[in-house]
Amino acid sequence: MAWEAVIGLEIHVQLATKTKIFSGASTAFGAAPNTQACAVDLGLPGVLPVLNAEAVNMAIKFGLGIDAEINKINAFERKNYFYPDLPKGYQTTQLERPIVGAGHVDIMLDDGSSKSVRIHHAHLEEDAGKSLHEDFQGMSGIDLNRAGTPLIEIVTEPDMSNAKEAVAFAKKLHSIVTTLGICDGEMSQGSMRFDVNVSVRPKGESKLGTRTETKNLNSFRFMERAINKEIERQIDLIEDGGTVIQETRLYNGDTDEARSMRSKEEANDYRYFPCPDLLPVVIEDSLLDKLRGEMPEMPDAKKARFIRDLGLGEYDAEILSGDQTTAAYFEATAKTSGDAKLAANWVMGELSKSLNQNEIAISNSPVTAEMLGGLILRIKDNTISGKIAKQVFEALWNGEGKDADEVIEKKGLKQVTDTGAIETMIDEVLAANAQQVDNYRAAPVEKRGKMIGFFVGQCMKASKGKANPGMVNQILKKKLEG
């Protein structure tokens, strides 16, 4: 039987406020355990929450960024459950009246087509603390630094049908929140955490299957693996005569193992009720107008500009507009070099390869955008060839010069463009390979195109890669045909 998957996501995005959503405690990452949790975060008797206005502003900006409805009157509820890292015994969140209503995020698929993923809503809430199991023999430690950190939880419709679509959506969402500046996007620090709802059904069936939820995935690679593993598990289970149970599951990316965590709760299990300590939030038109005026250029608009104004293809524009830091680096490189296409090729090619191999973020690249732009200028003016440019890039990466010109001068990499010198070198190559010259001249015209590559290689070898390849080809062809 042919099967299809149905996938929806719930994403917790940690907002980049300096203080928590209902208290003045710091949200800075990396502090010693339990040094950034105040009386409000701990839920001590008599304390009252005060809503952080900046968290509200950031949630609104997210809504504006995905063309969503902004609910001008929204309210907080208490979600009641017991867990050691939730000292109040409830989480303050939004249910009936979330701040952000329906919206959409457009993603690009592998075949170049686009797909719109609907956003059901996004709501404000506080984060819980963190249970630590690794450092305690037979016990768990509780760190409440994260308790009260402001989040928006973004809930999609079940519009994705495979792991690649889910990852494409997750990457696009990451791009949106980091472009807006409402989240630092540091997934390894828990700034974005993905819960994945997966079900399967026979292809063509309209009724949804029973879904499971895999929680707290914090890398795109782990998300893809977890989804594929769960789809395979559900199909195997059903085909073996079993049934899928609605449950919450965990996935360990280090061991590539998934396990059941608990049965899936419904909303009524949490006994939601309106928070008696917080009034409804009323958003005025003047605030919406102010925040609209502060909106940056969004990834889709940036992509369209790269295609329209810089002449990039759709794929290149999609990749380069997907991350704000990468987009800024590319634009600076293109401005310095005056060639957007070459800049795109180098950013997506040699630079990206070096960053990935060394696990370095583009913001920490040892080759700055201005340095790369200067390198491209030397390719354009025929000072160096594209092949030698890779040597220059490597030298810049290793700190062997402040710019391309210094490296070229130090290493004597300047390209030979003197026609007389190239002709002399070609004459020597042809004299040393008389039999190959005779073979070339005796060959049918249609075969000569491949055969000339031998002579080009010999010439480039003789010049140690410094001869201008275009001039070598041109002069070679003239001499061989003559």
N, C-alpha and C positions, 0 to 999 in steps of 0.2 A: 504494500500500500504506500502511496505517496503522501508525505506529511508536510505540513507547513507550521512554522512557529509564529506566535503572536507575542510581541515584547513591548512592555511599557517600563518607564524608568521613574524613580523618585530620587531626586538629587538634593543633597544637603550642601548648600553653599554658605561658607562662613564669611560673614560680612566684614569688611576691612575697617571697622570702627576702632578707635583707640580704647574705648571702654565698653563694658558689657551692655546688654540690652535693657536691663532694669537696675543697674547699679553703676557706681563710678570705678569699679575694679578694672585693672588693666587686662587687655586681651593679648599682650605681647607673647610670642611663642618662645618656649625654651626655658622659662623660669623654673626654679626648684619646685618640687611638688607642694601644693597647698599653700603657696605664698601669694597667690593672686585670687583668693576667694574670700569675699567679705561676708558680713552678717546677712545681707540680702541674698547672696548666692547660696548661703547655707540654710536659708529659710528659718532663721532663728525667730523665736516668738516676738511679736510686736513690730517687725520690720515691714516696710511697705515698698513696693516696686515703683520706680519712676521711669517711664518709657524714654529711651534714647532717640531723640528726633532724627539723628543722622542715620540710624538704622531704617527708619521710615523712609527717609529720602532715598536711600540706596535701593530699597525694595521698589519704590516708585520708578526709579531710573531703569531697573530691570524690566518692569512692565512696559515702559515706553520703548525700550530697546527691542522688544519682541512684538510690538504692535498689539499689545494686550489691553483689555479693559482695566481701568484703575477703579477699584471700588471706593467711592468717596467716603463711605461710612463702613469701617471694618472694625472687628471686635476680637478680643482675646478670650479663650476658654482655658480651663484647666483639664489636662489629660492625666488621669490618675492611674498610677501603677507604682509598685514597689521594686526598687533595685538599689543595691548598695551605693551606686554612684549618683543617685538622685535623692539627696538628703531631704528635700521638701516633701517627697512622696507624690509629687505631681510635676508635670511639665507645663509651663505656660506657653500656649500655642494658639493657632487660629483654625477654626473648623468651618462653622456655618457662614462666616463673613470674612473671607480672606482678603488681603489687600490687593492682590493681582488676580484678575479673572482670566478668561480665555484669550490665548494668543497663539503664535506659531513660530517655528524655527525651520528655515529651509536648509536642506543639506544636499551635498553633491554626492552621487553614487559612483561606483567604480566605472560604470559604462558611460559616464559623462552626463547622465540625466540628473534631474533634481527631484527632490521629494520634500513635501511639507509635512513636518511633524507637529501635530497640534499639542498645545500646552493647555491642560485642563485648568490649572490655577497655580499660583505660588503664594505661600503664606509665611508670615513672620513667626519665629519661635525662638526659644532659648535652647542652647545645647545642654546636655547632661555632662557629668564628670567622666572620668575614665578609670576603668578597672585595670590594674596591672598584675599580670600573673607570672611573668618570667623571673622576677628577682626575689620571689618569696617562696621558701620551701613549704609546700603544702598549704599555702595561704594566698590571698589576693590583697594587693594594696590598692588604695583609693586616692586618686589625685583629682582634686576638685577645681584646679585652675581653669578648666574649660567650662565648668558649670556657669551658665548664664551668658555664654558667648552668643552673640546674635547670629541667627541663621535665617536664610530663606529656604524653604523646602519647595522644590519645583516638581510638579506632578504632570507627567505627559499622558496623553491618550495612548492606547496600545496600537500604535501606528507603525511599529518597526517589525520586520519579518525575518531578520537574521542578525548575527553578531556584528557584521561589518556595518550595517545601517546604524545599530545602536552605538558603536564606537564613533562613527562619523557624526552622529548627533552629539555625543558627549564632548568630542573635540570642538564642535561648533559652539556649544554652550560655554565651554572653557574660554573660547575666544571672545564671546560676548561679554562675560562677566569681568574678564581681565581688561578688555577694551574700555568698559564702563568705569573701571577702577573701583568696583565694589567688592572685589575679592582678589587676593594675591595669586590664586590659582595653584598654590603649592600643595599638590595632592599628597606628597609624601608626609606632609605635616597635618593632613586631615582637613585641609581647607575646602576640598571638594570630595564628597563621598557619595557613591552611587549604589542605590538599591535597585536590583533588576527583577522585574516580574516576568516570568516566562510560562507560557502554556503551549501545547501543540494540539493540532486537530487534523483530520484527514483533509487533503488538499481539495478546495472547493466547498468545504463545509462552512456555514455561516455561524454556527453556534460555537462559542468559546469553550475551550477545554479548561480543566482545573489548573489554576496557576500556583506556582511557588515563588517565593521571594528570596533572592540571595542578597544578603546585606553587606554594606560597608566595603565595597570595592573601591580602591583608591589608585588604580592605574588602568590605563586604556588596555594594556596588554592582558592584565588579569581579567578585566571585564570580558574581553573577547573569548578567552579560554573558559571562563566560568559559564558563559551563555552557551557555547558550543557543547560543553560537558553536560549541562542540564538538559538541553534539547535531546541529546543522544540518550541520556538516562531515561527521560520520560517516554521516548519512542520505544526503547527496549522494554521498559516496564509494561507498557500497554500491549505491545506485540506478544509478550510472554503471558498475557492474560491477567495482569495486575491492573491496579487503578492508581492514579496520581492522587496523593493526599495534599490538601492545601496546607502548606507549612512554610516556616522561615528556615532558610538554610545558610550555611557559612561556607566560604571557599578560601582555601589556603593557597596563595599563589606560589609560595616557595616549594610546596610539595605537590602542587597540582591535584589536591584532594578536596572534595566537597563532602559535607555531612549535614544531617538534619540538626537543627538547633531547638526548635519548639513548634508546636502547632500554631498556625496563623491566627492572630487575633482579629476580631472585627471591632468596629468603632464602639459598639455598645459595651465591649469588654473593658473599656477605659473610663466609663462613667463620666463622659465629658459634661461640664456645666460651665456657664459664664463665669469668668474670673471676677470676683466681687471687689478686687482691689484696683482694677483698671477700667476707666471709662472707655466707651467706644471712641475710635480715632476718626476724626472728621478732617478730610483733606479738601482744602479750598482750591478754587481755580487759580488763584494767584500763585500758590505753591507749584501747581502743575506747570504753569507758564514759565516760572523761574527755572524749574528743573529741565524743562524742554530746551531752554536756552543754554543750558550747561552741557547738553549731550554732545559727546564726541562723534567723529565719523565712525559709523558702525562697519563691521567686517563686510557686509554685503555691498554697502555703498563704496567702500574702499576697493573692493574687487571690481565693481563696475567702472570706477575711475581708472584703475590700472589697465583695464581692457580698452577703455575709450581714449584716455589721454596718453598712455604710455605704450599702447600697441601690443600688450601682452596677450597670449592665448588664454583661454578660459582656465585650463588646468594650472598654469603658472600663476595666474592671478588668484585663483582659489587658495593655493598653497601659501603664497606670500602675504595674502591679506588675513590669513587665519590666525596669526599671532601678532599682537601689537608690536612687540619688540623686534620680531623678524621684519615686519612691514617697515618700521622706522629705519632699520639697518639697510634694507633694500633701497628705500627711497634716497637715503644719504649716499649710498654707493652709486645709484643711477645719476644723481645730481653731480657728483664729482666726476664721473666718467663720461657723462653725456650720452650714455648708451644703455637704455633700460633693459633691452633683451640680453646683452652680454652680462649686465649686472645680475639679472635673474638667473642666468645659467651658472654663474660663479657662486651666487648665494645658495642656490639649490643643489649645486654640484660639489665642488671642492671644499667650500666652507662647511656645508652641512655634513659632509663625510668626516671632516676633521673634528667637528664638534661632537658628533656621535661616537667616533672612535675614542675620544678622550673624555667623554661624558661631561662636557662643558656646556653651559648655557650660552646662548648667543650674546647675552649681555656681558659675559666675561671673556669673549673671544679675544685672543692676543692680537688678531688681525682686525683692526678697526675698519669701519665702513670707508673712511677716507683713504686708508692704506690700500684697501681692495679697489676702490675707485681709481687710485693712482696707478695701480698695476694694470687695470683694464685700459687706461689711457696709453700705456706703453705698448700694449698689443695693437691698439688701433693705429698708432703712428708708426708701426713696423719696427719699433726699437727691439722688440723681442717677439718670438713666435708663441703660439698657444702652448706648445710643448715646453718651451723654456719658462713660460709664465708659471707653470706648475712648480718648477724648481724655485722660482722667486717666491711664490706663495709659501712653500715649505720653509724657506729661509726666514721670511717674515714671521711665520707661525712660531719658529724656534728663537725669535728675538735676535736675529743676526743683522738687523738693520732697521732704521726708523721708517724707511719707506722703500718703494720699489726701486727708485733711482739709485739709492745707496747700495742696495744689494746687487743690482745690475753692474754698477761700477766696480764694486769690490771683487765680484766673482768673474768679471770679464764676460758677461753673458749677452752683450749687445749683438743684435742680429746683423749678419753680413748682407748688405744690400747693394754693394758695389758690383755693377754688372761685369766689369772686367775680371774681378777676382772670382766671381762665380763661374764665368766662362772658362777661365784657366782651370779651375777645379773640375769642371765637367769634362773638359778635354782629357784631363788625366784619368778620370774614371772610365771614359769611353775607350781610351788607349789600353787600359789595363783589362778591359773586358771585351776584346775584339770579337770573340766568338758569339757572345750574347748580342752584340750589335748586329752581326750578320743574321742571327736568328730572328731578331726583331724586324729587320728590313725584309726578310723572306716571308714573314708571317702575314696572313690575311689582315686587312685593316681592322676588322672587328675584334681581333685578338690582341691588337697592340696596346689597347687601353690597360689591360691587366699587366702586360709585360713591362710597361714603362715603370711600374712600381719598383722593380728591382733596381733600376738605375737611380731613381729618386732616393731609395734607401741607402745606396752606396755613397751618393753625394752628401746626404745628411750625415752619414757616418764620418765621411772625410772632413766635414766642417764642424764636427762635434755638436751637431744640432743647431748651429748658429746661422746657417744659410737661410735666406727667406724662401720658404717652401713654394710659394707662388711663382717667384722668379726662377727657381730651379726647374719647376715643371715646364714653364714657358720656354726657357732656353734649351732644355733637354729635348723637348719635342721638335723644336726647330732644327737642332743639329742632327737628331736621329732621322728625321724625315729628309733632311738634306743629303 
